Amino acid sequence: MSLYVPILALAILSAVFAVFSLVAGALAGPRRWNRAKLDAYECGIEPTRQVRGVRFPVKYYLTAMLFIIFDIEIIFLYPWAVYFDKLGVFGLVEMVTFIVTVLIAYAYVWRRGGLDWD
């Protein structure tokens, strides 16, 4: 049970921080709202009404999701590089499988034009 004490302490600390942040924001934040503050704002793009049948361009969001996916791949590569000697052949096979899977997804996105900036 003593192995779980640090995890429990971190969970309690993060919950206290979350509650503190919400309370501090509510107490210190502005209390006067107007139409401009309540209006939607998305990445510098002026929001427009959606008309039935007109598609909303999602190129920015797809690019952001691709960045996150490949960024997470790099995060998985760091621990593997640190413990490469201890993992042996099993670790090498697993990482090659992981990288091949990600490269197949990358090639698919590339062929579909997901990386073109038209």
Kinemage of the C-alpha trace (Angstrom):
@kinemage 1
@onewidth
@group {chain A} dominant
@subgroup {mainchain}
@vectorlist {calphas} color= white
{ca met a 1} P 0.000 0.000 0.000
{ca ser a 2} L 2.894 2.363 0.643
{ca leu a 3} L 3.722 2.302 -3.076
{ca tyr a 4} L 0.455 4.091 -3.830
{ca val a 5} L 0.976 6.945 -1.348
{ca pro a 6} L 2.907 9.177 -3.832
{ca ile a 7} L 0.246 8.613 -6.488
{ca leu a 8} L -2.517 9.429 -4.027
{ca ala a 9} L -0.623 12.532 -2.854
{ca leu a 10} L -0.212 13.716 -6.452
{ca ala a 11} L -3.922 13.119 -7.168
{ca ile a 12} L -4.914 15.109 -4.069
{ca leu a 13} L -2.471 17.908 -4.947
{ca ser a 14} L -3.814 18.146 -8.508
{ca ala a 15} L -7.432 18.191 -7.274
{ca val a 16} L -6.622 20.967 -4.781
{ca phe a 17} L -4.871 22.942 -7.513
{ca ala a 18} L -7.831 22.541 -9.871
{ca val a 19} L -10.333 23.700 -7.254
{ca phe a 20} L -8.056 26.585 -6.241
{ca ser a 21} L -7.699 27.690 -9.877
{ca leu a 22} L -11.461 27.698 -10.432
{ca val a 23} L -12.159 29.619 -7.229
{ca ala a 24} L -9.358 32.135 -7.840
{ca gly a 25} L -10.554 32.721 -11.399
{ca ala a 26} L -14.116 33.292 -10.259
{ca leu a 27} L -13.028 35.722 -7.527
{ca ala a 28} L -10.403 37.649 -9.480
{ca gly a 29} L -12.032 37.629 -12.914
{ca pro a 30} L -14.069 40.428 -14.473
{ca arg a 31} L -17.704 40.647 -13.508
{ca arg a 32} L -18.905 42.928 -16.280
{ca trp a 33} L -19.875 41.005 -19.397
{ca asn a 34} L -20.842 42.495 -22.738
{ca arg a 35} L -21.737 41.127 -26.140
{ca ala a 36} L -18.129 41.219 -27.416
{ca lys a 37} L -16.845 39.172 -24.472
{ca leu a 38} L -19.560 36.568 -24.891
{ca asp a 39} L -19.034 36.271 -28.668
{ca ala a 40} L -17.233 33.182 -29.976
{ca tyr a 41} L -13.580 33.578 -30.981
{ca glu a 42} L -11.663 30.917 -32.855
{ca cys a 43} L -8.000 31.368 -33.720
{ca gly a 44} L -8.393 34.823 -35.213
{ca ile a 45} L -11.095 33.670 -37.643
{ca glu a 46} L -14.298 35.637 -37.454
{ca pro a 47} L -17.108 33.221 -36.660
{ca thr a 48} L -19.798 33.017 -39.319
{ca arg a 49} L -23.221 31.467 -39.319
{ca gln a 50} L -23.319 27.966 -40.672
{ca val a 51} L -25.722 27.514 -43.557
{ca arg a 52} L -27.148 24.069 -44.187
{ca gly a 53} L -25.182 22.363 -46.956
{ca val a 54} L -22.085 24.593 -46.638
{ca arg a 55} L -19.041 22.821 -45.277
{ca phe a 56} L -16.868 24.488 -42.652
{ca pro a 57} L -13.120 24.308 -43.459
{ca val a 58} L -11.390 22.160 -40.854
{ca lys a 59} L -7.872 22.222 -42.320
{ca tyr a 60} L -6.435 24.033 -39.303
{ca tyr a 61} L -7.871 21.520 -36.851
{ca leu a 62} L -6.677 18.520 -38.870
{ca thr a 63} L -3.170 19.951 -38.971
{ca ala a 64} L -3.249 20.529 -35.214
{ca met a 65} L -4.376 16.943 -34.595
{ca leu a 66} L -1.599 15.614 -36.852
{ca phe a 67} L 0.939 17.674 -34.943
{ca ile a 68} L -0.300 16.249 -31.649
{ca ile a 69} L -0.144 12.678 -32.954
{ca phe a 70} L 3.434 13.013 -34.193
{ca asp a 71} L 4.426 14.920 -31.067
{ca ile a 72} L 3.166 12.047 -28.929
{ca glu a 73} L 5.241 9.682 -31.056
{ca ile a 74} L 8.366 11.621 -30.099
{ca ile a 75} L 7.359 11.431 -26.436
{ca phe a 76} L 7.244 7.630 -26.722
{ca leu a 77} L 10.667 7.554 -28.370
{ca tyr a 78} L 12.502 9.225 -25.458
{ca pro a 79} L 12.024 6.478 -22.834
{ca trp a 80} L 12.822 3.850 -25.429
{ca ala a 81} L 16.102 5.608 -26.271
{ca val a 82} L 17.038 5.853 -22.600
{ca tyr a 83} L 16.409 2.149 -21.843
{ca phe a 84} L 17.461 0.788 -25.224
{ca asp a 85} L 20.242 -1.410 -23.786
{ca lys a 86} L 17.976 -2.965 -21.147
{ca leu a 87} L 15.082 -3.689 -23.518
{ca gly a 88} L 17.096 -5.772 -25.946
{ca val a 89} L 15.647 -7.256 -29.107
{ca phe a 90} L 12.079 -7.217 -27.764
{ca gly a 91} L 12.214 -3.426 -27.299
{ca leu a 92} L 13.694 -2.977 -30.759
{ca val a 93} L 10.949 -5.054 -32.406
{ca glu a 94} L 8.224 -3.230 -30.491
{ca met a 95} L 9.586 0.211 -31.425
{ca val a 96} L 10.006 -0.742 -35.081
{ca thr a 97} L 6.392 -1.950 -35.079
{ca phe a 98} L 5.276 1.327 -33.501
{ca ile a 99} L 7.241 3.482 -35.947
{ca val a 100} L 6.027 1.488 -38.968
{ca thr a 101} L 2.432 1.933 -37.806
{ca val a 102} L 2.896 5.680 -37.436
{ca leu a 103} L 4.657 5.939 -40.813
{ca ile a 104} L 1.782 4.104 -42.510
{ca ala a 105} L -0.622 6.635 -41.004
{ca tyr a 106} L 1.685 9.469 -42.112
{ca ala a 107} L 1.834 8.115 -45.678
{ca tyr a 108} L -1.949 7.789 -45.731
{ca val a 109} L -2.415 11.409 -44.635
{ca trp a 110} L 0.198 12.578 -47.128
{ca arg a 111} L -1.437 10.726 -50.037
{ca arg a 112} L -4.869 12.080 -49.103
{ca gly a 113} L -3.532 15.660 -49.190
{ca gly a 114} L -3.787 16.314 -45.465
{ca leu a 115} L -0.448 18.124 -45.413
{ca asp a 116} L -1.126 20.467 -48.372
{ca trp a 117} L -1.569 24.152 -47.533
{ca asp a 118} L -3.868 25.306 -50.349
